[in-house]
C-alpha cells in the first residue's frame, strides 16, 4: 500500500470517509460509471470488476479452475478474493446478496 507521509492516521481516515460519502451521493449506474472512469485508471477499474466477478463466481460455488477459465483471472487473485469473501469485512457478501435481490 502506498505510504502517505503527508497525512496522519486521522486525516487518512477522513479522506477515506470522504471517498465513501462521494460514492453514496451517486444516484444511478451511469453516474457511478462516470465517477469510477474519472477516478480509476482502466487497469484499476478492470481489476475491481474482475474481483467482483470472482466473488460472485465463488458465491455460486464454482471452483478456482472454473473461475479462471470463465474470467481469465489468476489463481492468486481468486485465492485473495476467496480469503476476503470468507473472512473479510463482509462487503463482498453484502453486495452480492443485495445484487441478487
C-alpha positions as a Markdown table, in Angstrom:
| # | Residue | x | y | z |
|---|---|---|---|---|
| 1 | Unk | 0.0 | 0.0 | 0.0 |
| 2 | Unk | 1.2 | 3.5 | -0.8 |
| 3 | Unk | 2.6 | 5.4 | 2.2 |
| 4 | Unk | 1.1 | 8.9 | 2.6 |
| 5 | Unk | 3.6 | 10.7 | 4.7 |
| 6 | Unk | 1.6 | 14.0 | 4.4 |
| 7 | Unk | -1.5 | 12.6 | 6.1 |
| 8 | Unk | -1.7 | 11.4 | 9.6 |
| 9 | Unk | -3.9 | 8.5 | 10.5 |
| 10 | Unk | -6.9 | 10.7 | 11.3 |
| 11 | Unk | -6.5 | 12.7 | 8.1 |
| 12 | Unk | -6.2 | 9.4 | 6.1 |
| 13 | Unk | -9.5 | 8.1 | 7.7 |
| 14 | Unk | -11.2 | 11.4 | 6.9 |
| 15 | Unk | -10.1 | 11.2 | 3.2 |
| 16 | Unk | -11.3 | 7.6 | 3.0 |
| 17 | Unk | -14.7 | 8.6 | 4.6 |
| 18 | Unk | -15.0 | 11.4 | 2.0 |
| 19 | Unk | -14.5 | 8.9 | -0.8 |
| 20 | Unk | -17.2 | 6.7 | 0.5 |
| 21 | Unk | -19.5 | 9.6 | 1.0 |
| 22 | Unk | -18.9 | 10.7 | -2.6 |
| 23 | Unk | -19.9 | 7.2 | -3.8 |
| 24 | Unk | -23.0 | 7.3 | -1.7 |
| 25 | Unk | -24.1 | 10.6 | -3.4 |
| 26 | Unk | -24.3 | 8.9 | -6.8 |
| 27 | Unk | -27.8 | 8.1 | -7.9 |
| 28 | Unk | -27.5 | 5.8 | -11.0 |
| 29 | Unk | -25.3 | 3.3 | -12.7 |
| 30 | Unk | -24.4 | 6.0 | -15.3 |
| 31 | Unk | -23.3 | 8.4 | -12.5 |
| 32 | Unk | -21.3 | 5.6 | -10.9 |
| 33 | Unk | -19.7 | 4.7 | -14.2 |
| 34 | Unk | -18.7 | 8.3 | -14.9 |
| 35 | Unk | -17.2 | 8.7 | -11.4 |
| 36 | Unk | -15.2 | 5.5 | -11.5 |
| 37 | Unk | -14.0 | 6.2 | -15.0 |
| 38 | Unk | -12.7 | 9.5 | -13.8 |
| 39 | Unk | -11.4 | 8.1 | -10.5 |
| 40 | Unk | -9.6 | 4.9 | -11.7 |
| 41 | Unk | -7.2 | 4.0 | -14.5 |
| 42 | Unk | -8.6 | 1.5 | -17.0 |
| 43 | Unk | -6.5 | -1.2 | -15.3 |
| 44 | Unk | -7.7 | -0.4 | -11.8 |
| 45 | Unk | -11.3 | -0.4 | -13.0 |
| 46 | Unk | -10.8 | -3.8 | -14.7 |
| 47 | Unk | -9.2 | -5.2 | -11.5 |
| 48 | Unk | -12.2 | -4.1 | -9.5 |
| 49 | Unk | -14.7 | -5.6 | -12.0 |
| 50 | Unk | -12.7 | -8.8 | -12.1 |
| 51 | Unk | -12.7 | -9.1 | -8.3 |
| 52 | Unk | -16.4 | -8.7 | -8.1 |
| 53 | Unk | -17.0 | -11.2 | -10.8 |
| 54 | Unk | -14.7 | -13.7 | -9.0 |
| 55 | Unk | -16.6 | -13.1 | -5.7 |
| 56 | Unk | -19.9 | -13.8 | -7.5 |
| 57 | Unk | -18.5 | -17.0 | -9.0 |
| 58 | Unk | -17.2 | -18.1 | -5.6 |
| 59 | Unk | -20.5 | -17.4 | -4.0 |
| 60 | Unk | -22.1 | -19.6 | -6.8 |
| 61 | Unk | -19.8 | -22.5 | -5.8 |
| 62 | Unk | -17.5 | -22.5 | -8.8 |
| 63 | Unk | -14.0 | -24.0 | -8.4 |
| 64 | Unk | -10.9 | -21.8 | -8.7 |
| 65 | Unk | -10.1 | -23.5 | -12.1 |
| 66 | Unk | -13.6 | -22.9 | -13.4 |
| 67 | Unk | -13.4 | -19.3 | -12.3 |
| 68 | Unk | -10.1 | -18.9 | -14.0 |
| 69 | Unk | -11.5 | -20.4 | -17.2 |
| 70 | Unk | -14.5 | -18.1 | -17.2 |
| 71 | Unk | -12.8 | -14.9 | -16.1 |
| 72 | Unk | -9.1 | -15.2 | -17.0 |
| 73 | Unk | -8.3 | -14.0 | -13.5 |
| 74 | Unk | -5.2 | -15.5 | -12.0 |
| 75 | Unk | -5.5 | -18.2 | -9.3 |
| 76 | Unk | -3.6 | -15.9 | -6.9 |
| 77 | Unk | -6.2 | -13.2 | -7.3 |
| 78 | Unk | -9.0 | -15.8 | -7.0 |
| 79 | Unk | -7.5 | -17.0 | -3.7 |
| 80 | Unk | -7.2 | -13.5 | -2.4 |
| 81 | Unk | -10.8 | -12.7 | -3.2 |
| 82 | Unk | -11.9 | -16.0 | -1.6 |
| 83 | Unk | -10.0 | -15.1 | 1.6 |
| 84 | Unk | -11.8 | -11.8 | 1.8 |
| 85 | Unk | -15.1 | -13.3 | 0.8 |
| 86 | Unk | -14.9 | -15.8 | 3.7 |
| 87 | Unk | -13.1 | -13.7 | 6.4 |
| 88 | Unk | -13.0 | -10.1 | 5.3 |
| 89 | Unk | -15.2 | -7.3 | 6.5 |
| 90 | Unk | -18.4 | -8.7 | 4.8 |
| 91 | Unk | -18.5 | -6.2 | 2.0 |
| 92 | Unk | -18.4 | -8.8 | -0.8 |
| 93 | Unk | -21.2 | -10.9 | 0.8 |
| 94 | Unk | -23.4 | -7.9 | 1.5 |
| 95 | Unk | -23.0 | -6.5 | -2.1 |
| 96 | Unk | -23.6 | -10.0 | -3.7 |
| 97 | Unk | -26.7 | -10.6 | -1.6 |
| 98 | Unk | -28.1 | -7.2 | -2.5 |
| 99 | Unk | -27.4 | -7.6 | -6.2 |
| 100 | Unk | -29.2 | -10.9 | -6.3 |
| 101 | Unk | -32.4 | -9.3 | -5.0 |
